[in-house]
């Protein structure tokens, strides 16, 4: 039997909520962070370094030096371990470490040396790491570790400064959130759906892909009442987009529209609490499922 005094939220859910408050995920490159990442690599004479933000299922690089990818799955990343450490996390030779020897970064990418420092914020949790990577195994020196700790402190200071510069949250609007965000890479689909929805006295915002949609959600926070998104898009597909929403604590109702859905995809959409799936081509009657998710008109 569950103890009534047991907290309903886990430390990880609280951490993800804190991460959302910093509004750092999927933001453009910034010189302050790029400089700190490059300095970390210089201290170690290493091939690569990164400022990594750890989300629910991915490690996203706010700044990177010598790394081409913008992110990688959390379960395949050394940062997914390092960000939870209480101090320096060092892997002298990842090929000899059973936890990491089969990961793509090591097995295919040739990385052997790794050292990372968690980015501990005043809320008492870690948002990610400042890390250094190299194909040559080694043991870091005490001076290198001290310098990396100092740089990690500067990264946290930059995160805090960035958050302070954000405009204060606006007061809640009394106007019902009767705006639908439409996300589809085909302009003809966006236009048709927009016209049909606006006939029901509902406002719309359109976006061509998941990454742009995230920016639109930030820009129109408090206005959007539901999201209607395609799944198959070339730039951050619909499933990635929905996962990012949920990782950032967004509970907006989401409806998916697509031409084909297999059992595996349907299971993934169910895990992300998708309200329903519309199969293209769909009728206006089916589109009413989206309207029904919005607050009633005043």
C-alpha positions in Angstrom: 0.0 0.0 0.0 1.3 3.5 -0.8 2.2 5.6 2.1 0.0 8.8 2.1 3.0 10.8 3.1 5.0 9.7 0.1 5.7 12.7 -2.2 3.9 12.7 -5.5 6.8 14.3 -7.4 10.2 12.7 -7.9 13.5 14.6 -7.7 13.9 14.2 -11.4 10.5 15.8 -12.1 11.4 18.7 -9.8 14.7 19.0 -11.7 13.0 19.1 -15.0 10.6 21.8 -13.7 13.7 23.8 -12.6 15.2 23.3 -16.1 12.1 24.7 -17.6 12.3 27.9 -15.5 15.8 28.5 -16.9 14.4 28.4 -20.5 17.7 27.3 -21.9 16.8 24.3 -24.0 17.0 24.7 -27.8 18.1 28.4 -27.6 20.6 29.8 -30.2 24.3 29.9 -29.6 25.6 32.7 -27.2 29.2 34.0 -27.1 29.4 33.7 -23.3 28.8 30.0 -23.4 30.8 29.3 -26.5 33.9 31.0 -24.9 33.6 28.9 -21.8 33.3 25.6 -23.8 36.4 26.5 -25.9 38.4 27.4 -22.7 37.6 24.0 -21.2 39.1 22.2 -24.2 42.2 24.5 -24.1 42.9 23.7 -20.5 43.1 20.0 -21.2 44.6 20.4 -24.7 41.6 18.2 -25.8 39.8 17.7 -29.1 36.3 18.5 -27.8 34.3 20.0 -25.1 30.7 21.0 -24.4 28.2 22.7 -22.1 25.6 20.0 -22.0 22.0 20.5 -20.8 20.4 17.2 -19.7 16.7 17.0 -20.6 14.3 14.1 -20.0 15.6 11.9 -22.8 18.4 13.8 -24.5 21.6 15.7 -23.8 21.5 19.0 -25.7 24.7 21.1 -26.2 24.2 24.7 -25.4 27.8 25.2 -26.5 30.2 22.8 -28.2 33.8 22.8 -29.4 35.0 20.0 -31.8 31.5 18.3 -31.8 29.3 18.3 -34.8 26.1 16.9 -33.3 23.7 19.3 -31.6 22.4 16.6 -29.1 22.4 12.9 -28.4 20.2 10.5 -26.6 20.6 10.7 -22.8 21.0 7.0 -22.3 24.0 6.9 -24.8 25.8 9.9 -23.3 28.5 10.1 -20.6 27.0 13.4 -19.5 23.9 11.4 -18.5 26.0 9.9 -15.8 28.2 12.9 -15.0 25.5 15.4 -14.3 24.3 13.4 -11.3 27.7 13.2 -9.7 28.6 15.1 -6.6 31.8 16.4 -8.1 34.3 15.7 -10.9 33.3 12.7 -13.0 36.3 11.2 -14.8 36.6 8.4 -17.2 40.3 7.9 -18.1 39.7 5.3 -20.8 36.0 4.7 -21.9 37.0 1.7 -23.9 37.9 -0.1 -20.7 34.7 1.0 -18.9 31.9 -1.4 -19.2 29.3 1.4 -18.8 30.5 3.2 -21.9 32.6 1.0 -24.1 29.6 0.1 -26.4 28.1 3.6 -26.7 28.2 5.2 -30.1 30.4 8.1 -28.8 33.1 5.6 -27.8 32.6 2.6 -30.1 32.1 4.7 -33.3 33.3 8.1 -32.3 36.6 7.1 -30.9 36.3 9.0 -27.6 38.3 7.5 -24.7 38.9 10.3 -22.2 36.1 12.1 -20.5 35.9 14.5 -17.6 32.8 16.4 -16.6 31.6 18.8 -13.8 27.9 19.0 -12.9 26.2 22.4 -13.4 24.7 22.8 -9.9 22.2 25.7 -9.6 21.0 27.4 -6.4 17.8 25.4 -6.5 19.9 22.4 -5.5 19.9 20.3 -8.6 22.1 19.9 -11.7 21.0 21.1 -15.1 23.9 19.4 -17.0 27.6 19.4 -17.3 30.7 21.2 -18.5 32.7 18.4 -20.1 35.9 17.7 -22.0 36.4 14.7 -24.4 39.4 13.4 -26.2 40.4 10.2 -28.2 43.6 9.9 -26.1 43.2 8.2 -22.7 44.7 10.1 -19.7 44.4 11.1 -16.1 43.6 14.8 -15.5 45.9 16.8 -13.3 44.8 18.5 -10.1 45.3 21.9 -11.6 43.2 21.0 -14.7 40.4 19.8 -12.4 40.5 22.9 -10.3 40.3 25.1 -13.5 37.4 23.0 -14.9 35.5 23.5 -11.6 36.0 27.2 -11.8 34.8 27.3 -15.4 31.7 25.3 -14.4 31.0 28.0 -11.8 31.2 30.6 -14.6 28.7 28.6 -16.7 26.2 28.6 -13.8 26.8 32.3 -13.3 26.0 32.8 -17.0 22.8 30.7 -16.7 21.7 32.8 -13.7 22.5 36.1 -15.4 20.6 34.9 -18.5 17.5 34.0 -16.4 17.6 37.4 -14.6 17.6 39.2 -18.0 14.4 37.4 -19.1 11.3 39.6 -18.8 9.1 38.9 -15.8 6.1 36.6 -16.4 3.0 38.5 -17.5 -0.1 38.4 -15.4 -2.6 35.7 -16.3 -5.0 36.8 -18.9 -8.7 36.5 -18.3 -9.2 35.7 -22.0 -9.7 32.0 -22.7 -6.8 30.3 -24.5 -8.6 29.8 -27.8 -5.5 29.7 -30.0 -4.3 26.5 -31.8 -0.7 26.1 -32.8 -0.6 24.2 -36.1 2.7 22.5 -36.9 3.3 20.9 -40.4 6.1 21.1 -42.9 3.6 21.4 -45.9 2.3 24.9 -46.4 -0.8 23.7 -48.2 -1.8 21.6 -45.1 -1.1 24.5 -42.7 -3.2 26.9 -44.8 -6.1 24.5 -45.1 -6.2 23.5 -41.5 -5.8 27.2 -40.4 -8.8 28.2 -42.5 -11.0 25.4 -41.2 -10.2 26.1 -37.6 -10.6 29.9 -37.9 -14.1 29.3 -39.2 -14.9 28.1 -35.7 -14.0 31.5 -34.2 -10.6 30.1 -33.0 -7.3 31.9 -33.6 -4.3 30.0 -35.0 -0.5 30.2 -35.1 1.3 28.2 -37.8 4.8 26.7 -37.7 6.7 24.6 -40.3 8.6 22.3 -37.9 9.1 21.3 -34.3 12.0 23.6 -33.6 10.2 26.7 -34.8 7.1 25.6 -32.9 9.0 25.6 -29.6 10.1 29.2 -30.3 6.4 30.1 -31.1 5.3 28.5 -27.9 7.8 30.6 -25.9 6.8 33.8 -27.8 3.1 33.2 -27.2 3.2 31.7 -23.7 -0.3 32.0 -22.1 -2.1 32.3 -25.4 -2.1 28.8 -26.9 -4.7 26.3 -25.7 -3.9 23.3 -27.9 -1.3 22.0 -30.4 -2.1 20.2 -33.7 1.1 18.7 -35.1 2.2 16.5 -38.0 4.6 13.6 -37.1 6.7 13.3 -40.2 8.8 16.5 -40.6 12.4 16.9 -41.7 13.4 19.4 -38.9 12.6 18.0 -35.5 9.8 15.6 -36.2 6.5 15.7 -34.3 7.4 13.0 -31.8 10.6 14.8 -30.9 8.7 18.0 -30.6 6.1 16.4 -28.3 8.8 14.8 -26.1 10.5 18.2 -25.7 7.2 19.8 -24.7 6.7 17.1 -22.0 10.3 17.3 -20.9 9.9 21.0 -20.4 6.8 20.5 -18.3 4.3 21.6 -20.9 0.9 19.9 -20.4 -1.0 21.5 -23.3 -3.3 19.0 -25.1 -1.7 17.7 -28.3 -3.4 16.2 -31.3 -1.4 14.5 -34.0 -2.2 14.4 -37.7 -0.4 12.0 -40.0 -0.9 9.8 -43.0 0.4 6.6 -41.4 0.7 5.3 -37.9 2.0 1.9 -36.9 1.6 0.2 -33.5 5.1 1.3 -32.4 4.5 4.9 -33.1 1.0 4.8 -31.6 2.5 3.4 -28.4 5.0 6.2 -28.3 2.3 8.8 -28.8 0.3 7.3 -26.0 3.2 7.5 -23.7 3.4 11.2 -24.4 -0.3 11.6 -23.5 -1.4 12.7 -27.0 -5.1 13.5 -26.9 -5.9 11.8 -30.3 -4.6 11.0 -33.7 -6.2 12.4 -37.0 -5.4 10.3 -40.1 -4.9 12.4 -43.2 -7.0 13.3 -45.0 -9.5 14.1 -42.2 -12.8 15.8 -42.2 -13.9 19.0 -40.5 -16.0 16.8 -38.2 -12.8 15.0 -37.1 -11.1 18.4 -36.7 -13.7 19.3 -34.1 -11.7 17.1 -31.7 -9.1 19.8 -31.6 -11.7 22.6 -30.9 -13.2 20.5 -28.1 -9.9 20.6 -26.2 -10.1 24.4 -26.0 -11.8 26.4 -23.2 -15.3 27.4 -24.0 -15.8 30.7 -25.9 -16.8 33.6 -23.6 
